[in-house]
Amino acid sequence: MRANYKLQRLFLDLPLAPGASLPLGKEQAHYLLTVLRLQDGAQVMVFNGRDGEFGATLRPESRKSANLEIGAQTREQAPQSRLDFLFAPLKVGRLEYLVQKATEMGVRRITPVFTDHTQLHKVNEGRLEANILEAAEQCGNLAIPELGEAVRLETLLSGWDPARRIIFCNESQAGNNPAGILSAITERDLALLVGPEGGFSEREREMLTALPFVTPIPLGPRILRADTAAVAALTAVQMTIGDW
């Protein structure tokens, strides 16, 4: 069942059950009462990434605080995705866009990966988590992707579970269409790896293609920006061997 896009959706990191009365945090109360100017009795939707989605009724306590009375469940919790997203951090504006789009596309885990050509060498994890939650609220997702700790590519690969295949976007891969390569993959526990501006170094491409659990794919005849390539690759994977 798809989300109800007519009502405001909120993420609450609290157990959800019909009949519960749950306090809103200061920022959420301010947003509902001051920004949206919702009144007593207004209906919203809430989810926590674990218990599904519920209808809720707004009950203001003051100008700056409010509770939510939890009503009936509107959607059961969806099965967790089996696709991880590994990406080289981009400049801040495009980085946030990339994390939002990965959340919308339904990935299980989002992990920043530092490569030879990565231009950003530190990420604001708090800001990325906020972008993940905001994207999930807006697009109707019930599952919240986990944000993995930023890691060097070599460290990631040395500790990788070979049962989870990595699909890596290789700008040097022969051919244009990834569909045939993707269709031949039999594993369903997957990860997609997208490089930085300028792509992977030759050393990194050799390292990746030498691993038996890594499959390189092309992304067409055109040169794509890193964030465009990520969305294109996520679409191709989800449509071919994902949960679409």
C-alpha positions in Angstrom: 0.0 0.0 0.0 1.3 3.4 -0.9 1.7 6.3 1.5 -1.1 8.9 2.0 0.6 12.1 0.6 -2.2 14.4 1.7 -1.1 14.3 5.3 2.1 15.4 7.0 4.4 12.5 7.8 6.7 12.4 10.9 9.4 10.1 12.0 9.3 9.3 15.7 12.0 7.2 17.3 9.5 5.7 19.8 7.5 2.5 19.9 4.2 3.0 18.1 0.9 1.3 19.0 -2.8 2.4 18.9 -3.8 4.3 22.0 -0.4 5.6 22.9 0.2 9.2 23.6 3.7 10.3 22.6 5.4 13.7 23.2 6.9 15.5 20.2 10.4 16.9 20.3 10.8 20.7 20.3 11.7 20.9 16.7 8.8 18.8 15.5 6.3 20.6 17.8 7.6 24.0 16.4 7.2 22.7 12.9 3.6 21.5 13.3 2.4 24.3 15.5 4.2 27.3 14.3 5.3 26.6 10.7 2.3 24.5 9.5 0.0 26.2 12.1 -1.9 22.9 12.7 -4.6 23.0 15.3 -5.8 20.7 18.0 -7.2 17.5 16.4 -5.2 17.8 13.2 -4.4 14.5 11.6 -0.8 13.4 10.7 0.9 10.1 9.9 3.8 8.7 12.0 6.4 5.9 11.5 9.5 4.8 13.3 11.2 2.4 10.7 10.1 -0.6 12.7 6.4 -0.8 13.5 4.8 0.4 10.3 2.8 3.6 9.8 0.0 4.9 12.0 -2.5 7.7 11.9 -2.1 10.2 14.8 -4.0 13.2 16.2 -2.2 16.4 17.3 -2.9 17.5 20.9 -1.1 20.8 21.7 0.0 21.3 25.3 1.2 24.8 24.9 2.5 27.1 22.1 5.8 25.1 22.1 4.8 21.6 23.0 2.4 18.9 21.9 1.6 15.2 22.1 0.4 12.8 19.4 -2.4 10.4 20.1 -1.6 7.3 18.0 -4.5 5.8 16.1 -4.9 2.8 13.9 -2.1 1.4 11.8 -2.4 2.5 8.2 0.5 0.4 6.7 2.5 -2.6 7.9 6.2 -2.4 8.0 7.7 -3.2 4.6 10.4 -5.8 4.2 13.9 -4.4 4.5 15.7 -3.7 1.2 18.7 -6.0 0.4 20.6 -3.3 -1.5 23.4 -1.2 0.1 24.7 2.0 -1.4 28.4 2.8 -1.3 29.4 6.2 -2.6 32.3 8.7 -2.7 31.3 11.9 -0.9 30.7 14.8 -3.2 30.5 18.6 -2.5 28.0 19.4 0.2 24.9 20.4 -1.8 25.2 17.4 -4.2 26.1 15.1 -1.3 22.8 15.8 0.4 21.0 15.4 -2.8 22.6 12.0 -3.3 21.7 10.8 0.1 18.1 11.9 -0.3 17.8 10.1 -3.7 19.3 6.9 -2.3 16.8 7.0 0.5 13.9 7.5 -1.9 15.2 4.6 -4.1 14.9 2.2 -1.2 18.4 1.2 -0.1 19.1 -0.6 3.1 22.4 1.1 4.1 24.3 4.2 3.0 28.0 4.3 3.4 30.4 7.1 2.4 33.6 5.7 0.9 36.8 7.7 0.5 38.7 7.0 -2.8 41.8 8.4 -4.5 39.9 11.1 -6.3 37.4 12.0 -3.5 37.3 15.8 -3.0 35.5 15.8 0.3 37.5 14.1 3.1 35.1 14.5 6.0 31.3 14.1 6.2 28.8 15.6 8.7 27.1 12.4 9.8 24.4 14.3 11.8 23.5 16.3 8.7 23.4 13.2 6.5 21.1 11.4 9.0 18.8 14.4 9.0 18.6 14.3 5.2 17.8 10.6 5.3 14.9 11.1 7.7 13.6 14.1 5.8 13.6 12.2 2.5 11.9 9.2 4.1 9.2 11.5 5.6 8.6 13.2 2.2 8.6 10.1 -0.1 6.5 7.7 2.1 9.2 5.2 2.9 8.7 3.1 6.0 12.2 1.7 6.2 15.0 4.1 7.3 18.4 3.4 5.6 21.2 2.9 8.1 24.1 5.4 7.8 27.4 3.5 7.8 30.6 5.0 9.1 32.8 6.7 6.4 35.6 4.4 5.4 38.5 4.1 2.9 37.8 1.9 -0.1 40.7 -0.5 0.8 39.4 -0.9 4.3 35.9 -1.5 3.1 37.0 -4.2 0.7 39.3 -6.0 3.1 36.4 -6.5 5.6 33.7 -7.1 3.0 31.4 -10.2 3.2 31.9 -11.9 -0.2 28.4 -13.2 -0.1 27.1 -9.7 -0.8 28.1 -8.8 -4.4 29.3 -5.3 -5.1 28.2 -3.8 -8.4 30.6 -1.1 -9.3 30.0 1.7 -11.9 33.1 1.5 -14.1 33.4 4.3 -16.6 36.0 2.2 -18.5 33.8 -0.9 -18.8 33.1 -2.0 -22.4 29.6 -1.6 -23.7 26.8 0.8 -22.9 23.9 -1.1 -21.5 24.2 -2.7 -18.0 21.0 -4.7 -18.3 22.6 -7.9 -19.6 25.3 -7.9 -16.9 22.8 -7.2 -14.1 20.4 -9.9 -15.3 23.1 -12.5 -15.0 23.7 -11.8 -11.3 22.1 -14.4 -9.1 22.7 -13.0 -5.7 20.1 -10.8 -4.1 22.2 -9.4 -1.3 23.9 -6.6 -3.2 25.8 -3.3 -2.9 26.2 -0.6 -5.5 29.5 1.4 -5.5 29.6 4.8 -7.2 32.8 6.8 -7.5 33.7 10.5 -7.2 34.0 13.3 -9.7 36.8 12.1 -12.0 35.9 8.5 -11.4 38.0 5.7 -9.8 41.8 5.7 -10.2 43.4 3.1 -12.4 44.8 1.5 -9.3 41.3 1.2 -7.7 39.7 -0.2 -10.9 42.4 -2.9 -11.0 41.8 -3.7 -7.4 38.0 -3.9 -7.8 38.0 -5.9 -11.0 40.4 -8.5 -9.4 37.9 -9.4 -6.7 35.5 -12.3 -7.3 32.6 -10.6 -5.5 32.7 -7.4 -7.6 30.9 -6.9 -10.9 31.7 -3.8 -13.1 28.9 -2.3 -15.2 28.8 0.5 -17.8 26.3 3.3 -17.6 25.8 4.2 -21.2 27.7 6.2 -23.8 27.6 9.6 -22.1 29.7 11.0 -19.3 27.5 11.5 -16.3 28.1 13.6 -13.2 28.7 11.4 -10.1 25.2 12.2 -8.6 23.5 11.5 -11.9 25.4 8.3 -12.4 24.3 7.2 -8.9 20.6 7.7 -9.6 20.9 6.0 -13.0 22.7 3.0 -11.5 20.2 2.7 -8.6 17.4 2.7 -11.1 19.0 0.1 -13.3 19.7 -2.2 -10.4 16.3 -1.8 -8.7 14.4 -2.4 -12.0 16.6 -5.4 -13.1 17.4 -7.3 -9.9 16.0 -5.2 -7.1 12.6 -4.9 -5.4 10.8 -3.1 -8.2 
